[in-house]
Structure formats: C-alpha cells, structure tokens
C-alpha cells in the first residue's frame, strides 16, 4: 500500500496525487464511493480500482462496475476474496 488518504481532507485533497502514486487506499466517510471511482478514473484513466463497501446491494455493485471499478468486495470480507480481487485488478 503506498498511502492512505481520507475524504475528510479539505477540497478533495484526498484525490490529489492518486494518479501519481499507485497502491493508495482511499477512505470515504464523506463521499460516495461511485463518485470517487469516476473521479479517480477521470484523473487517471489507467487506474485499477477495487471498491470495498459494507453496502452490497446489487444496484450499487453494478453502478460501481459501470463507473470503472475492476471489482467490488462487500464488507465484512474474507481476506482471500479481497486478495483475489486485487490480483485480478492488477492483471
């Protein structure tokens, strides 16, 4: 993991530099995850995003994938499931 960023930082500062630094975990207590996926990919079209959320409704999963997330992992998650999602995203 390169760094941890948090959306509570002012003016979306948590997204600044994401395109330049791979392996960033973004915590989103104040922002919609799908919006973050779109913004990350707008800033870095080659980014590989795996969305992790406690909200696993099918509509949200589909929306995240359509927004460009490579995978969606529902919390609480099995560690092996998360590792596999990351491996697939990095291929």
mmCIF file of the C-alpha atoms, coordinates in Angstrom:
data_MODEL
# 
_entry.id   MODEL 
# 
loop_
_atom_site.group_PDB 
_atom_site.id 
_atom_site.type_symbol 
_atom_site.label_atom_id 
_atom_site.label_alt_id 
_atom_site.label_comp_id 
_atom_site.label_asym_id 
_atom_site.label_entity_id 
_atom_site.label_seq_id 
_atom_site.pdbx_PDB_ins_code 
_atom_site.Cartn_x 
_atom_site.Cartn_y 
_atom_site.Cartn_z 
_atom_site.occupancy 
_atom_site.B_iso_or_equiv 
_atom_site.pdbx_formal_charge 
_atom_site.auth_seq_id 
_atom_site.auth_comp_id 
_atom_site.auth_asym_id 
_atom_site.auth_atom_id 
_atom_site.pdbx_PDB_model_num 
ATOM 1  C CA . UNK A 1 1  ? 0.000   0.000   0.000   1.00 0.00 ? 1  UNK A CA 1 
ATOM 2  C CA . UNK A 1 2  ? 1.522   3.327   -0.999  1.00 0.00 ? 2  UNK A CA 1 
ATOM 3  C CA . UNK A 1 3  ? -0.508  5.568   1.309   1.00 0.00 ? 3  UNK A CA 1 
ATOM 4  C CA . UNK A 1 4  ? -3.856  6.070   2.975   1.00 0.00 ? 4  UNK A CA 1 
ATOM 5  C CA . UNK A 1 5  ? -5.973  9.068   2.020   1.00 0.00 ? 5  UNK A CA 1 
ATOM 6  C CA . UNK A 1 6  ? -9.176  10.228  3.656   1.00 0.00 ? 6  UNK A CA 1 
ATOM 7  C CA . UNK A 1 7  ? -12.059 12.181  2.079   1.00 0.00 ? 7  UNK A CA 1 
ATOM 8  C CA . UNK A 1 8  ? -12.354 14.314  5.228   1.00 0.00 ? 8  UNK A CA 1 
ATOM 9  C CA . UNK A 1 9  ? -9.371  16.273  3.950   1.00 0.00 ? 9  UNK A CA 1 
ATOM 10 C CA . UNK A 1 10 ? -10.467 19.670  2.535   1.00 0.00 ? 10 UNK A CA 1 
ATOM 11 C CA . UNK A 1 11 ? -11.487 20.267  -1.071  1.00 0.00 ? 11 UNK A CA 1 
ATOM 12 C CA . UNK A 1 12 ? -10.970 16.721  -2.247  1.00 0.00 ? 12 UNK A CA 1 
ATOM 13 C CA . UNK A 1 13 ? -7.295  16.843  -1.346  1.00 0.00 ? 13 UNK A CA 1 
ATOM 14 C CA . UNK A 1 14 ? -7.542  13.116  -0.736  1.00 0.00 ? 14 UNK A CA 1 
ATOM 15 C CA . UNK A 1 15 ? -7.637  12.564  -4.506  1.00 0.00 ? 15 UNK A CA 1 
ATOM 16 C CA . UNK A 1 16 ? -4.685  14.813  -5.297  1.00 0.00 ? 16 UNK A CA 1 
ATOM 17 C CA . UNK A 1 17 ? -1.695  12.729  -6.147  1.00 0.00 ? 17 UNK A CA 1 
ATOM 18 C CA . UNK A 1 18 ? -3.639  9.467   -6.516  1.00 0.00 ? 18 UNK A CA 1 
ATOM 19 C CA . UNK A 1 19 ? -2.812  9.395   -10.217 1.00 0.00 ? 19 UNK A CA 1 
ATOM 20 C CA . UNK A 1 20 ? 0.869   9.698   -9.358  1.00 0.00 ? 20 UNK A CA 1 
ATOM 21 C CA . UNK A 1 21 ? 1.014   7.144   -6.560  1.00 0.00 ? 21 UNK A CA 1 
ATOM 22 C CA . UNK A 1 22 ? -0.188  3.582   -7.030  1.00 0.00 ? 22 UNK A CA 1 
ATOM 23 C CA . UNK A 1 23 ? -1.372  1.420   -4.185  1.00 0.00 ? 23 UNK A CA 1 
ATOM 24 C CA . UNK A 1 24 ? -3.419  4.079   -2.413  1.00 0.00 ? 24 UNK A CA 1 
ATOM 25 C CA . UNK A 1 25 ? -6.207  3.123   -0.039  1.00 0.00 ? 25 UNK A CA 1 
ATOM 26 C CA . UNK A 1 26 ? -8.912  5.790   -0.050  1.00 0.00 ? 26 UNK A CA 1 
ATOM 27 C CA . UNK A 1 27 ? -11.234 6.031   2.940   1.00 0.00 ? 27 UNK A CA 1 
ATOM 28 C CA . UNK A 1 28 ? -14.577 7.643   2.132   1.00 0.00 ? 28 UNK A CA 1 
ATOM 29 C CA . UNK A 1 29 ? -16.550 8.645   5.214   1.00 0.00 ? 29 UNK A CA 1 
ATOM 30 C CA . UNK A 1 30 ? -17.777 11.823  3.488   1.00 0.00 ? 30 UNK A CA 1 
ATOM 31 C CA . UNK A 1 31 ? -18.060 10.815  -0.178  1.00 0.00 ? 31 UNK A CA 1 
ATOM 32 C CA . UNK A 1 32 ? -19.990 8.441   -2.379  1.00 0.00 ? 32 UNK A CA 1 
ATOM 33 C CA . UNK A 1 33 ? -17.735 5.599   -3.498  1.00 0.00 ? 33 UNK A CA 1 
ATOM 34 C CA . UNK A 1 34 ? -19.053 5.519   -7.056  1.00 0.00 ? 34 UNK A CA 1 
ATOM 35 C CA . UNK A 1 35 ? -18.330 9.241   -7.407  1.00 0.00 ? 35 UNK A CA 1 
ATOM 36 C CA . UNK A 1 36 ? -14.809 8.578   -6.162  1.00 0.00 ? 36 UNK A CA 1 
ATOM 37 C CA . UNK A 1 37 ? -14.333 5.778   -8.725  1.00 0.00 ? 37 UNK A CA 1 
ATOM 38 C CA . UNK A 1 38 ? -15.397 8.160   -11.502 1.00 0.00 ? 38 UNK A CA 1 
ATOM 39 C CA . UNK A 1 39 ? -13.123 10.944  -10.262 1.00 0.00 ? 39 UNK A CA 1 
ATOM 40 C CA . UNK A 1 40 ? -10.115 8.661   -9.838  1.00 0.00 ? 40 UNK A CA 1 
ATOM 41 C CA . UNK A 1 41 ? -10.573 7.326   -13.372 1.00 0.00 ? 41 UNK A CA 1 
ATOM 42 C CA . UNK A 1 42 ? -11.121 10.820  -14.748 1.00 0.00 ? 42 UNK A CA 1 
ATOM 43 C CA . UNK A 1 43 ? -7.781  11.845  -13.250 1.00 0.00 ? 43 UNK A CA 1 
ATOM 44 C CA . UNK A 1 44 ? -6.042  8.604   -14.186 1.00 0.00 ? 44 UNK A CA 1 
ATOM 45 C CA . UNK A 1 45 ? -7.813  6.530   -16.859 1.00 0.00 ? 45 UNK A CA 1 
ATOM 46 C CA . UNK A 1 46 ? -5.342  3.691   -16.305 1.00 0.00 ? 46 UNK A CA 1 
ATOM 47 C CA . UNK A 1 47 ? -6.050  3.369   -12.575 1.00 0.00 ? 47 UNK A CA 1 
ATOM 48 C CA . UNK A 1 48 ? -7.195  -0.023  -11.340 1.00 0.00 ? 48 UNK A CA 1 
ATOM 49 C CA . UNK A 1 49 ? -9.887  0.470   -8.735  1.00 0.00 ? 49 UNK A CA 1 
ATOM 50 C CA . UNK A 1 50 ? -11.368 -2.168  -6.422  1.00 0.00 ? 50 UNK A CA 1 
ATOM 51 C CA . UNK A 1 51 ? -14.282 -0.802  -4.433  1.00 0.00 ? 51 UNK A CA 1 
ATOM 52 C CA . UNK A 1 52 ? -14.853 -2.139  -0.904  1.00 0.00 ? 52 UNK A CA 1 
ATOM 53 C CA . UNK A 1 53 ? -18.087 -1.270  0.871   1.00 0.00 ? 53 UNK A CA 1 
ATOM 54 C CA . UNK A 1 54 ? -20.463 -2.552  3.508   1.00 0.00 ? 54 UNK A CA 1 
ATOM 55 C CA . UNK A 1 55 ? -23.271 -1.670  1.120   1.00 0.00 ? 55 UNK A CA 1 
ATOM 56 C CA . UNK A 1 56 ? -23.535 -4.596  -1.236  1.00 0.00 ? 56 UNK A CA 1 
ATOM 57 C CA . UNK A 1 57 ? -26.858 -4.002  -2.943  1.00 0.00 ? 57 UNK A CA 1 
ATOM 58 C CA . UNK A 1 58 ? -26.795 -5.291  -6.487  1.00 0.00 ? 58 UNK A CA 1 
ATOM 59 C CA . UNK A 1 59 ? -27.612 -1.878  -7.957  1.00 0.00 ? 59 UNK A CA 1 
ATOM 60 C CA . UNK A 1 60 ? -24.603 -0.296  -6.220  1.00 0.00 ? 60 UNK A CA 1 
ATOM 61 C CA . UNK A 1 61 ? -22.280 -3.095  -7.329  1.00 0.00 ? 61 UNK A CA 1 
ATOM 62 C CA . UNK A 1 62 ? -23.453 -2.724  -10.946 1.00 0.00 ? 62 UNK A CA 1 
ATOM 63 C CA . UNK A 1 63 ? -23.103 1.068   -10.789 1.00 0.00 ? 63 UNK A CA 1 
ATOM 64 C CA . UNK A 1 64 ? -19.549 0.805   -9.414  1.00 0.00 ? 64 UNK A CA 1 
ATOM 65 C CA . UNK A 1 65 ? -18.516 -1.653  -12.125 1.00 0.00 ? 65 UNK A CA 1 
ATOM 66 C CA . UNK A 1 66 ? -20.098 0.527   -14.826 1.00 0.00 ? 66 UNK A CA 1 
ATOM 67 C CA . UNK A 1 67 ? -18.229 3.510   -13.370 1.00 0.00 ? 67 UNK A CA 1 
ATOM 68 C CA . UNK A 1 68 ? -14.996 1.608   -13.934 1.00 0.00 ? 68 UNK A CA 1 
ATOM 69 C CA . UNK A 1 69 ? -14.235 -0.325  -10.750 1.00 0.00 ? 69 UNK A CA 1 
ATOM 70 C CA . UNK A 1 70 ? -12.488 -3.582  -11.624 1.00 0.00 ? 70 UNK A CA 1 
ATOM 71 C CA . UNK A 1 71 ? -14.210 -5.407  -8.779  1.00 0.00 ? 71 UNK A CA 1 
ATOM 72 C CA . UNK A 1 72 ? -16.450 -4.834  -5.771  1.00 0.00 ? 72 UNK A CA 1 
ATOM 73 C CA . UNK A 1 73 ? -15.849 -6.504  -2.419  1.00 0.00 ? 73 UNK A CA 1 
ATOM 74 C CA . UNK A 1 74 ? -18.550 -6.441  0.263   1.00 0.00 ? 74 UNK A CA 1 
ATOM 75 C CA . UNK A 1 75 ? -17.578 -5.956  3.924   1.00 0.00 ? 75 UNK A CA 1 
ATOM 76 C CA . UNK A 1 76 ? -17.118 -7.821  6.039   1.00 0.00 ? 76 UNK A CA 1 
ATOM 77 C CA . UNK A 1 77 ? -14.973 -9.679  3.564   1.00 0.00 ? 77 UNK A CA 1 
ATOM 78 C CA . UNK A 1 78 ? -12.905 -12.809 3.518   1.00 0.00 ? 78 UNK A CA 1 
ATOM 79 C CA . UNK A 1 79 ? -9.235  -11.898 3.176   1.00 0.00 ? 79 UNK A CA 1 
ATOM 80 C CA . UNK A 1 80 ? -8.773  -14.367 0.317   1.00 0.00 ? 80 UNK A CA 1 
ATOM 81 C CA . UNK A 1 81 ? -11.626 -12.685 -1.583  1.00 0.00 ? 81 UNK A CA 1 
ATOM 82 C CA . UNK A 1 82 ? -10.004 -9.273  -1.268  1.00 0.00 ? 82 UNK A CA 1 
ATOM 83 C CA . UNK A 1 83 ? -6.570  -10.571 -2.269  1.00 0.00 ? 83 UNK A CA 1 
ATOM 84 C CA . UNK A 1 84 ? -8.070  -12.258 -5.341  1.00 0.00 ? 84 UNK A CA 1 
ATOM 85 C CA . UNK A 1 85 ? -9.917  -9.064  -6.328  1.00 0.00 ? 85 UNK A CA 1 
ATOM 86 C CA . UNK A 1 86 ? -6.680  -7.085  -6.124  1.00 0.00 ? 86 UNK A CA 1 
ATOM 87 C CA . UNK A 1 87 ? -4.744  -9.729  -8.085  1.00 0.00 ? 87 UNK A CA 1 
ATOM 88 C CA . UNK A 1 88 ? -7.369  -9.693  -10.860 1.00 0.00 ? 88 UNK A CA 1 
ATOM 89 C CA . UNK A 1 89 ? -7.354  -5.897  -10.955 1.00 0.00 ? 89 UNK A CA 1 
ATOM 90 C CA . UNK A 1 90 ? -3.580  -5.843  -11.378 1.00 0.00 ? 90 UNK A CA 1 
ATOM 91 C CA . UNK A 1 91 ? -3.583  -8.198  -14.373 1.00 0.00 ? 91 UNK A CA 1 
# 
